[in-house]
Amino acid sequence: MTSENTLDDEDTFKILIATDIHLGYLEKDAVRGNDTFNTFDEILKCAKENQVDFILLGGDLFHENKPSRRCLHSCISLLRKYCMGDTPILFDVLSDQAVNFSNSKFPWVNYQDENLNISIPVFSVHGNHDDPTGADGLCALDLLSSAGLVNHFGRSQSVERIEISPVLLQKGSTKLALYGIGSIPDERLYRMFVNNQVTMLRPKEDQDQWFNLFTIHQNRSKHGATNYIPEQFLDDFLDLVVWGHEHECLINPSRNEQRLFYVTQPGSSVATSLSPGEAVKKHIGLLRVKGRKMSLQKIPLHTVRQFFIQDLVLSEHPDLFNPDMPKVNQRVEAFCQEKVEAMIEEAERDRLGKPLTPEKPLIRLRVDYSGGFEAFNATRFSQKFVEQVANPKDVVHFIRQKEYKAKVKGEEDVDFGQLLSHSSTEGLRVEDLVKEYFQTAEKTVQLSLLTEQGMGKAVQEYVDKEEKDAIEELIRYQLEKTQRHLQQRGVQTEEEIDQEIRRFRESKKNTAEEDEEVQVALNRAKAHRIERGEDLDLSDEHDVSMDSDEDSAPPPPTRGRGRGGRGRGQTTARRGRGAAEPKPAGRAGSRKASVATPTQGRNIMDAFQAPPQRPSRGAVAAKSYSDEITIDDDDSDDVSFVKPASRLTPASRPTPESRPTQSRRGSQGQSQSYRGVTFDDDDDEEDFDPFKGSSRSGRR
C-alpha cells in the first residue's frame, strides 16, 4: 500500500475530476474512431484503481446531442464495468434529493437504489454538446440517469431565475457542498448574473464547516462583450471551481484574487479541433478534501493521441524564398514537408516507452502565405503522409492576414472575408458571424424587425440542429408582433411606422424577450415538423419549462442499500434518507407557444387591415421568494438552506473592466487564508502528502 493510501482516512473525500470527454467524436473514422472510448476506459480505470469516493464530470460527456447506438452502448458498458460492484460507499447524502435530482423519475442518488449495486457514483452536469432538447427536455445524461449509472444534477428549468441548491455530502467529519450548473447560453447567463437572478443556496447552520465545490460548463475566456462568464460573477464563499467547456488543460488551480477561490480547468480528454490549446498535454485530477483543506493531484492520460502544431509565416523567411523567385511554390512546399517530417520524428521519439499511446499522431502546420505568396495543392501534399499521421486530409492549413476595412458603404461592398480575417476560423461560431456581419453593414442591410442576437440563435438552430423552419418562423412571429404593436400605437404615416419599428426593435435588445421570441419560433417550427410527419427528435432551447410529473415517480427505497446478505454499507448505516418519502420539488408548468401561422404575403402597412387582435402572451406572475428556504427530509440530519445575505447589486457587481481591489468573504464569517491547499505539479506519485501544507503562502 502506498503512502497516499495510508493518508486516505475515513474523513478524506477522494474525487476524480474530468470534463469534456466527447464520447463518439469521429467514431466513424477508421484511425481515430476508438480514441474517445479508449480514453474514457482509462479515466474510469484510474478511478477504480485509486478507490475514489465518486467521479465528478464537468459536462460534454457526449460529443453529439443524439449519440449513436454504438456510442451509448460503449458508454453504458464501460460505466457498468467500472462503477458497479460490492465496494461500500463511505459517504452520506444530507440534502433533500428530491430537490437535487428533481428532473429524474428516480429522485435519489443511484447508490441508494435497492435495485442497483453501485461502487463508484458518477455525478455530472450537462454540457452544450449533450444539453436537454426536444419537447420533453431530455438529454443523453437522462438516459444514463434512468439506467442508474449517472447522477445528473445542476439542471435549471427557469429562464427567469436560477437557484442552485447544493448536494450536501458528508464523510466522517468532512462536509462537502457540491454545486453545479449545466450549460446555458452564455449571453443569457451573463445577463442573469448582472440582474442578480442567480442565487446559490447555503446551509443555514455551520456555514464555515462546509467545503464548497462548484462545477460549471461555460465560456471562461472572453469571446465577446457578454459571451462568457467572468470569474468575478461567482460567489466568494466558494472554495474550488471546476470549469468545463474550455478544452485547454489548465488543471493546476489558479487563485482568483478578487473572490478568493481557486479555479481548475481540466480541459478535454480528446482533441476535437486542431488548435494550439488542444496540443497541451491532457490530464485529469484527483481531488482530496479533508475538512476545509484540499489537494489536487494531476494525472496524465496515456491513451490520448499525440498532437503537434506549428505556425509558419512565409514572409519571415526572405532568405529562403520570396514571391518573385522562379518556382517559389516548389521551394515553399519542400520547406513545409521538412517541417512536417520533423514533427513526425518528434512524435515518434515522444512515444517511446508508452505502449498505450496511439501510433499515428495528429500533425498540423499552419502556413501564413501573406505578402504575395500562393498556396500550393494541400490535398496532394497531405497524401505524402497517409501512412504516418492520423489526419492526412488536413495536415497543412493556409491562412492569410487581411486588412480590416474601416467603413462599409453598401451591401455590395460588404467584405465577408473580413469576418474571417483572424489567423484561423477554428472555434468561430455561426451566431458570432451573423452578429458581426450585421454590425459592419449597419446602414444598408441592417435588420428591421429582428435583432442580431435573435437572428444568430435561429441560424445556429438551423445549422447545428437542423431545425429547418426556425428562421422562417422567427420572422413570421416577429412580423405578427410588430403589426400588433403598430396597431396599438396608432401610427399612420410611413415615417412614423419606420421610427416606431426601430424603437420597438431597440427596446428588445439584450432582454428576456429576445429569448422568448426564439423559443416561440422553435416551438412553431417543431409543430410544423410534426404536422409534416417528420419524427426527428430535434432541439428546443436549453431551458424548456416542463409540466410537473412528480406523481409518476415511484416511491423512494426505504431500506438503504438493501442488498440483503451481501454485507454492504456496514459503515454507512444512515444514508440521509431514512424511511421518509422525498418531497417533490415544485416546478413551474410549461408555457406552450401558439402555432398559428400568419397570413401569407402581408406587409407592414397591411397591419391596419388586420383581423381583430389576438390576446397577447400572458405575463407570467413573478415568483415570491422568502428570505429563508427550508428543505425538510424528515430525518435527524435535516439541513436548512438560506440565501446569502450579501448579494451584489447589478451596479456593484464587479465586472472584468472594473474589479475591486479587495473582497470580503460575504456571509461566511471566516477568512479564506486559513484553508490548507496543496497542488501536485509532478506526474510521479511518490511521497505524495495531500495535507502537508496548511497555509496559502507561496501558492498563488
ZAMARGU-4260 file (C-alpha; in steps of 0.2 Angstrom, whole numbers, plus 5000, padded with zeros to 4 digits):
<rodrens>
0) 5000/5000/5000 | 5007/5017/4995 | 5009/5032/5007 | 4995/5040/4998 | 4983/5026/5003
5) 4988/5027/5021 | 4983/5045/5022 | 4966/5042/5014 | 4957/5040/5030 | 4939/5040/5034
10) 4937/5059/5034 | 4945/5061/5017 | 4935/5063/5001 | 4943/5057/4985 | 4936/5064/4970
15) 4941/5060/4952 | 4938/5076/4941 | 4936/5076/4922 | 4927/5087/4909 | 4923/5087/4890
20) 4926/5068/4886 | 4916/5070/4870 | 4912/5051/4868 | 4908/5047/4850 | 4919/5061/4842
25) 4924/5055/4824 | 4918/5037/4829 | 4917/5033/4810 | 4935/5037/4807 | 4945/5022/4803
30) 4960/5028/4813 | 4953/5039/4827 | 4936/5031/4829 | 4940/5022/4846 | 4950/5037/4853
35) 4937/5044/4865 | 4931/5026/4871 | 4949/5021/4875 | 4952/5037/4885 | 4936/5035/4894
40) 4941/5017/4899 | 4957/5024/4905 | 4948/5038/4916 | 4936/5025/4924 | 4950/5013/4927
45) 4960/5026/4935 | 4945/5030/4947 | 4944/5012/4952 | 4962/5010/4955 | 4963/5025/4966
50) 4947/5019/4975 | 4939/5036/4974 | 4923/5040/4983 | 4915/5047/4967 | 4918/5054/4950
55) 4914/5072/4945 | 4911/5076/4927 | 4910/5094/4921 | 4899/5092/4905 | 4900/5086/4887
60) 4902/5068/4891 | 4895/5065/4873 | 4900/5074/4858 | 4883/5073/4849 | 4867/5079/4856
65) 4859/5062/4850 | 4873/5049/4852 | 4873/5034/4841 | 4869/5017/4847 | 4887/5012/4846
70) 4892/5027/4857 | 4878/5024/4870 | 4882/5005/4871 | 4901/5008/4873 | 4897/5021/4887
75) 4885/5010/4896 | 4896/4995/4895 | 4911/5005/4902 | 4901/5013/4917 | 4894/4996/4921
80) 4911/4988/4920 | 4920/5000/4932 | 4906/5009/4943 | 4896/4994/4948 | 4901/4982/4962
85) 4901/4977/4980 | 4913/4991/4987 | 4903/5000/5000 | 4900/5019/4998 | 4908/5028/5013
90) 4899/5045/5012 | 4881/5051/5016 | 4869/5062/5007 | 4862/5075/5019 | 4852/5086/5007
95) 4834/5084/5000 | 4837/5073/4985 | 4820/5077/4978 | 4827/5095/4975 | 4844/5090/4969
100) 4838/5077/4956 | 4820/5085/4953 | 4821/5081/4935 | 4823/5062/4937 | 4809/5049/4939
105) 4820/5042/4952 | 4825/5057/4963 | 4838/5050/4974 | 4857/5046/4972 | 4859/5030/4962
110) 4869/5020/4976 | 4854/5021/4987 | 4843/5012/4975 | 4840/4995/4982 | 4839/4988/4964
115) 4857/4993/4960 | 4874/4989/4966 | 4885/5004/4964 | 4903/5005/4969 | 4908/5022/4962
120) 4894/5035/4960 | 4896/5047/4945 | 4890/5065/4947 | 4888/5075/4931 | 4881/5091/4924
125) 4877/5093/4906 | 4887/5102/4893 | 4882/5112/4877 | 4885/5097/4866 | 4874/5085/4876
130) 4861/5098/4883 | 4842/5094/4885 | 4832/5096/4870 | 4815/5092/4862 | 4798/5094/4869
135) 4802/5084/4885 | 4818/5092/4888 | 4828/5076/4889 | 4847/5073/4885 | 4858/5058/4884
140) 4863/5060/4903 | 4845/5057/4907 | 4845/5040/4899 | 4860/5036/4909 | 4852/5043/4925
145) 4836/5032/4922 | 4848/5017/4920 | 4855/5021/4937 | 4873/5024/4930 | 4875/5043/4932
150) 4868/5056/4944 | 4863/5071/4933 | 4862/5087/4943 | 4864/5106/4941 | 4849/5107/4929
155) 4839/5123/4928 | 4821/5124/4921 | 4818/5143/4923 | 4824/5156/4911 | 4819/5170/4923
160) 4829/5164/4939 | 4841/5151/4944 | 4843/5144/4962 | 4857/5132/4964 | 4854/5120/4978
165) 4869/5110/4983 | 4871/5091/4985 | 4877/5090/5003 | 4889/5076/5006 | 4897/5070/5022
170) 4911/5058/5025 | 4917/5056/5043 | 4919/5074/5049 | 4921/5082/5032 | 4906/5091/5024
175) 4906/5094/5006 | 4893/5105/4997 | 4893/5101/4978 | 4886/5115/4967 | 4883/5113/4949
180) 4875/5122/4934 | 4873/5114/4917 | 4877/5123/4901 | 4866/5139/4897 | 4869/5151/4883
185) 4882/5162/4889 | 4873/5179/4884 | 4858/5173/4894 | 4868/5168/4910 | 4879/5183/4909
190) 4863/5194/4909 | 4855/5184/4923 | 4871/5187/4934 | 4871/5205/4931 | 4852/5206/4935
195) 4855/5197/4951 | 4844/5182/4945 | 4857/5168/4950 | 4856/5163/4968 | 4867/5149/4977
200) 4859/5142/4992 | 4869/5138/5008 | 4866/5128/5023 | 4859/5139/5037 | 4870/5131/5050
205) 4888/5129/5052 | 4892/5138/5035 | 4910/5139/5039 | 4912/5120/5041 | 4907/5116/5023
210) 4920/5114/5008 | 4911/5122/4993 | 4914/5114/4976 | 4906/5122/4961 | 4905/5114/4943
215) 4901/5125/4928 | 4901/5122/4909 | 4903/5139/4901 | 4915/5150/4891 | 4929/5156/4903
220) 4939/5165/4890 | 4931/5181/4883 | 4923/5178/4866 | 4913/5194/4866 | 4906/5208/4877
225) 4894/5195/4885 | 4898/5179/4878 | 4907/5172/4893 | 4906/5171/4912 | 4918/5181/4922
230) 4925/5173/4937 | 4921/5188/4947 | 4902/5184/4945 | 4903/5169/4956 | 4900/5169/4974
235) 4915/5172/4986 | 4911/5158/4998 | 4916/5145/4985 | 4932/5136/4988 | 4936/5127/4972
240) 4928/5129/4954 | 4929/5115/4942 | 4927/5124/4925 | 4921/5114/4910 | 4919/5118/4891
245) 4937/5125/4889 | 4947/5112/4881 | 4965/5118/4885 | 4971/5109/4900 | 4975/5121/4914
250) 4972/5109/4928 | 4984/5117/4941 | 4972/5128/4951 | 4974/5146/4949 | 4968/5158/4963
255) 4956/5172/4960 | 4962/5187/4970 | 4946/5196/4970 | 4934/5182/4975 | 4947/5172/4985
260) 4943/5155/4977 | 4953/5143/4966 | 4949/5138/4948 | 4954/5122/4940 | 4951/5119/4921
265) 4954/5100/4917 | 4951/5103/4899 | 4946/5090/4886 | 4952/5072/4885 | 4952/5072/4866
270) 4957/5085/4853 | 4941/5090/4844 | 4950/5104/4835 | 4967/5106/4828 | 4971/5122/4838
275) 4986/5126/4849 | 4975/5124/4865 | 4972/5106/4861 | 4991/5102/4860 | 4993/5104/4878
280) 4996/5088/4887 | 4980/5080/4893 | 4977/5077/4912 | 4963/5073/4924 | 4963/5077/4943
285) 4962/5068/4959 | 4955/5079/4972 | 4957/5076/4990 | 4946/5086/5003 | 4948/5084/5022
290) 4939/5097/5032 | 4942/5114/5024 | 4959/5108/5016 | 4961/5102/4998 | 4974/5094/4987
295) 4973/5092/4969 | 4985/5079/4960 | 4986/5079/4941 | 4986/5063/4932 | 4992/5062/4914
300) 4982/5052/4902 | 4992/5040/4891 | 4979/5034/4879 | 4977/5052/4871 | 4983/5053/4853
305) 4998/5065/4851 | 4996/5082/4843 | 5009/5093/4837 | 5006/5110/4829 | 5017/5123/4822
310) 5015/5140/4813 | 5025/5145/4798 | 5025/5163/4791 | 5032/5163/4774 | 5036/5182/4774
315) 5048/5179/4789 | 5060/5169/4778 | 5066/5181/4765 | 5082/5172/4764 | 5074/5156/4758
320) 5061/5162/4746 | 5051/5177/4740 | 5036/5179/4729 | 5047/5184/4714 | 5058/5169/4714
325) 5056/5156/4700 | 5047/5140/4706 | 5044/5148/4723 | 5029/5136/4726 | 5040/5121/4725
330) 5053/5129/4737 | 5039/5133/4749 | 5031/5115/4748 | 5048/5107/4751 | 5051/5118/4766
335) 5034/5113/4773 | 5037/5095/4770 | 5053/5097/4781 | 5043/5104/4795 | 5030/5091/4795
340) 5043/5077/4794 | 5052/5085/4809 | 5036/5085/4819 | 5033/5066/4815 | 5050/5062/4821
345) 5047/5071/4837 | 5031/5062/4840 | 5040/5045/4837 | 5053/5050/4850 | 5040/5055/4862
350) 5030/5039/4860 | 5045/5028/4865 | 5041/5018/4881 | 5022/5022/4880 | 5013/5007/4874
355) 4996/5014/4877 | 4998/5030/4866 | 4991/5028/4848 | 5004/5025/4834 | 4999/5039/4822
360) 5000/5057/4829 | 4990/5072/4824 | 5000/5085/4814 | 4995/5102/4809 | 5006/5115/4800
365) 4998/5132/4799 | 5005/5142/4784 | 5003/5161/4783 | 5006/5165/4765 | 5003/5184/4766
370) 5014/5195/4756 | 5011/5189/4738 | 5014/5170/4740 | 5002/5157/4733 | 4995/5142/4741
375) 5000/5125/4734 | 4989/5110/4732 | 4986/5104/4750 | 4977/5088/4746 | 4992/5082/4735
380) 5004/5087/4749 | 4994/5078/4763 | 4995/5062/4753 | 5013/5060/4756 | 5009/5057/4775
385) 4994/5045/4773 | 5003/5031/4782 | 5012/5042/4795 | 4998/5053/4803 | 4980/5051/4809
390) 4974/5067/4800 | 4981/5065/4782 | 4967/5076/4774 | 4971/5092/4784 | 4990/5092/4788
395) 4993/5109/4781 | 4981/5124/4784 | 4983/5140/4774 | 4979/5157/4782 | 4981/5175/4776
400) 4981/5191/4786 | 4969/5203/4778 | 4967/5222/4782 | 4951/5226/4791 | 4940/5238/4781
405) 4936/5254/4791 | 4920/5258/4783 | 4907/5248/4773 | 4897/5259/4762 | 4884/5247/4754
410) 4879/5229/4754 | 4889/5226/4738 | 4904/5232/4747 | 4902/5220/4762 | 4919/5210/4764
415) 4913/5194/4771 | 4932/5189/4771 | 4935/5202/4785 | 4924/5192/4796 | 4937/5178/4794
420) 4952/5189/4795 | 4959/5181/4810 | 4973/5169/4809 | 4961/5155/4809 | 4942/5152/4808
425) 4943/5137/4820 | 4931/5140/4835 | 4921/5153/4826 | 4903/5152/4830 | 4889/5154/4817
430) 4879/5167/4828 | 4895/5177/4830 | 4897/5178/4811 | 4879/5184/4810 | 4881/5197/4823
435) 4897/5204/4816 | 4890/5204/4798 | 4875/5215/4803 | 4886/5226/4814 | 4898/5230/4799
440) 4883/5233/4787 | 4873/5243/4799 | 4867/5257/4787 | 4862/5247/4772 | 4857/5229/4776
445) 4853/5231/4794 | 4839/5220/4801 | 4822/5230/4803 | 4812/5218/4814 | 4824/5205/4821
450) 4839/5208/4832 | 4856/5202/4828 | 4856/5190/4843 | 4839/5183/4839 | 4843/5180/4821
455) 4860/5172/4826 | 4852/5160/4838 | 4839/5155/4824 | 4853/5152/4812 | 4863/5142/4825
460) 4847/5131/4827 | 4846/5129/4808 | 4865/5124/4806 | 4868/5114/4822 | 4852/5105/4825
465) 4844/5105/4808 | 4828/5115/4813 | 4824/5120/4795 | 4809/5131/4799 | 4817/5141/4814
470) 4822/5156/4804 | 4806/5157/4794 | 4795/5155/4810 | 4806/5168/4819 | 4802/5181/4805
475) 4784/5177/4804 | 4782/5178/4823 | 4791/5195/4824 | 4781/5201/4809 | 4765/5197/4819
480) 4771/5205/4835 | 4777/5221/4826 | 4760/5223/4817 | 4751/5221/4834 | 4762/5234/4841
485) 4759/5247/4827 | 4741/5244/4829 | 4742/5248/4847 | 4752/5264/4844 | 4740/5270/4831
490) 4754/5276/4819 | 4748/5282/4802 | 4762/5289/4791 | 4777/5278/4784 | 4789/5289/4793
495) 4781/5286/4810 | 4780/5267/4806 | 4799/5267/4802 | 4803/5276/4818 | 4791/5266/4829
500) 4798/5249/4822 | 4816/5255/4826 | 4811/5260/4843 | 4802/5243/4846 | 4817/5233/4840
505) 4829/5243/4851 | 4819/5240/4866 | 4820/5221/4865 | 4839/5220/4863 | 4848/5210/4877
510) 4832/5207/4886 | 4822/5191/4890 | 4810/5195/4877 | 4823/5190/4864 | 4825/5173/4871
515) 4806/5171/4872 | 4804/5175/4853 | 4817/5162/4848 | 4808/5149/4859 | 4791/5153/4852
520) 4799/5151/4834 | 4807/5135/4838 | 4790/5128/4846 | 4781/5133/4830 | 4795/5125/4819
525) 4793/5109/4829 | 4774/5109/4827 | 4776/5111/4808 | 4788/5097/4808 | 4776/5086/4817
530) 4762/5090/4806 | 4773/5085/4791 | 4775/5068/4799 | 4794/5070/4802 | 4798/5061/4818
535) 4816/5068/4820 | 4819/5072/4839 | 4825/5090/4835 | 4830/5103/4848 | 4822/5116/4858
540) 4832/5128/4868 | 4842/5123/4883 | 4829/5128/4896 | 4812/5120/4892 | 4799/5123/4905
545) 4790/5106/4908 | 4774/5101/4916 | 4776/5093/4933 | 4777/5074/4933 | 4780/5071/4952
550) 4765/5060/4953 | 4773/5047/4941 | 4789/5045/4951 | 4789/5029/4961 | 4792/5029/4979
555) 4810/5030/4985 | 4818/5015/4993 | 4816/5013/5012 | 4830/5000/5015 | 4846/5010/5012
560) 4857/5000/5001 | 4846/4985/5003 | 4857/4971/4997 | 4852/4958/5010 | 4866/4947/5015
565) 4879/4955/5004 | 4886/4964/5019 | 4887/4981/5011 | 4886/4998/5020 | 4892/4992/5037
570) 4900/5009/5039 | 4885/5019/5032 | 4871/5015/5042 | 4862/5031/5039 | 4861/5037/5021
575) 4852/5054/5024 | 4835/5047/5018 | 4829/5036/5031 | 4811/5029/5029 | 4805/5046/5024
580) 4797/5049/5007 | 4806/5064/4997 | 4796/5080/4995 | 4795/5083/4976 | 4801/5100/4971
585) 4789/5112/4964 | 4791/5116/4946 | 4783/5128/4935 | 4771/5122/4922 | 4775/5123/4904
590) 4771/5138/4893 | 4765/5131/4876 | 4768/5143/4862 | 4754/5146/4849 | 4757/5138/4832
595) 4746/5149/4822 | 4753/5154/4805 | 4751/5172/4799 | 4743/5176/4783 | 4755/5174/4768
600) 4761/5189/4758 | 4757/5203/4770 | 4767/5218/4774 | 4768/5231/4787 | 4755/5243/4780
605) 4743/5229/4780 | 4743/5229/4799 | 4729/5241/4799 | 4718/5229/4789 | 4722/5215/4800
610) 4709/5205/4809 | 4705/5208/4827 | 4720/5207/4838 | 4723/5191/4847 | 4726/5190/4865
615) 4744/5195/4869 | 4756/5182/4878 | 4751/5182/4896 | 4763/5189/4908 | 4770/5177/4920
620) 4767/5181/4938 | 4783/5184/4947 | 4788/5171/4960 | 4789/5177/4978 | 4805/5170/4986
625) 4805/5171/5005 | 4821/5175/5014 | 4823/5158/5020 | 4820/5141/5012 | 4820/5126/5022
630) 4822/5109/5014 | 4815/5095/5026 | 4819/5077/5023 | 4810/5071/5039 | 4827/5065/5045
635) 4838/5068/5060 | 4851/5076/5048 | 4839/5089/5041 | 4849/5103/5034 | 4840/5120/5030
640) 4846/5132/5017 | 4847/5151/5017 | 4851/5163/5003 | 4867/5173/5005 | 4864/5189/5015
645) 4876/5200/5005 | 4871/5198/4986 | 4879/5211/4974 | 4868/5223/4966 | 4869/5225/4947
650) 4878/5242/4950 | 4890/5235/4962 | 4894/5218/4955 | 4912/5218/4949 | 4915/5216/4930
655) 4931/5212/4921 | 4934/5230/4917 | 4931/5236/4935 | 4937/5224/4948 | 4938/5228/4966
660) 4955/5229/4974 | 4948/5219/4989 | 4934/5207/4993 | 4926/5201/5009 | 4920/5183/5011
665) 4902/5188/5011 | 4891/5180/5024 | 4905/5167/5028 | 4912/5174/5044 | 4929/5166/5042
670) 4945/5172/5032 | 4950/5162/5017 | 4968/5162/5022 | 4966/5148/5034 | 4962/5135/5021
675) 4976/5122/5018 | 4979/5120/4999 | 4992/5109/4991 | 4994/5105/4972 | 5005/5092/4964
680) 5013/5098/4949 | 5023/5082/4945 | 5017/5067/4936 | 5025/5055/4948 | 5015/5050/4963
685) 5029/5045/4975 | 5029/5053/4993 | 5013/5062/4989 | 5006/5071/5005 | 4990/5079/5002
690) 4989/5088/5018 | 5006/5093/5021 | 5003/5112/5020 | 4990/5122/5030 | 4993/5139/5023
695) 4992/5148/5006 | 5008/5157/5006 | 5018/5154/4990 | 5004/5145/4981 | 4996/5158/4971
</rodrens>
